[in-house]
């Protein structure tokens, strides 16, 4: 009993002002829990929901829970500090109002991050178009999203702006289609060209069979017969197949004597134009020797009635 009495007396002994050792011990326990708990919860989320949620959404959920734990721990610590906050209510209300205006963008970004986590329009690694920016999503955070443009530049987009922007996700669908318009000459065999292109597409390992490709005559243009080529490919290999196949089609068509034409214009006259060209002989030009022409400064001004024969 004496040991317990002494321990209770020690814990309730004032350390600083009204703060006792028990208060310090309680604050320490709360801080340790606030530091350790988010890590344990993050591991549990990754194990339990890692297969169901995207990595970026797991990170968002972990960050949100961490912030909530920090706020809850702060509220638990306040009573142990024995702070008299009654005098700060009026000033605190004014400060809170000022902070609300100053932090509205922060709150907006935070809430938008939560909605992005719930709606999940994008995830890490997706190729997207945000406004006029083509980029790959690198990280989705609570306040902002980091994307990398095709030129290698990293761009930070606030979540509030991202949430209200038009987002085109190029890889959310497992398959994606691309198309070409290929012109051939009128004298070339369009059926043969279509057969060559179809055979070439069938040899491509990433060209999907279902939905299958389509090749057909699309338009009779001024200088060419235009063939439309449409191919479906997995989203991950879409760009590589699109760039590689076009060059192979050009090479294969040229091997078979099918040329890609250039614009030409043929002029045709209904009546034969007749011209009557006459040779006109120009009159001889009298040459005046240089030495016979003297500067006027040497001759002087002509006298009245005097003329010069040049």
Secondary structure, 3 states (H helix, E strand, C coil): CHHHHHHHHHHCCEEECCEEHHHHHHHHHHHHHHHHHHHHHHHHHHHHHCCCCCHHHHHHHHHHHHHHHHHHHHHHHHHHCCCCCHHHHHHHHHHHHHHHHHCHHHHHHHHHHHHHHHHCCCCCCCEEEECCEEEEEEEECCCEEEEEECCCCEEEEEHHHHHHCCEEECCCCCEEEEEEEEEECCCCCHHHHHHHHHHHHHCCCCECCCCCCEEEEEEECCCCEEEEEEEEEEHHHHHHHHHHHHHHHHHHHHHCCCCCCCCCCCCCCCCCCCCCCCCCCCCCCCCCCHHHCCCHHHHCCCCCCCCCCC
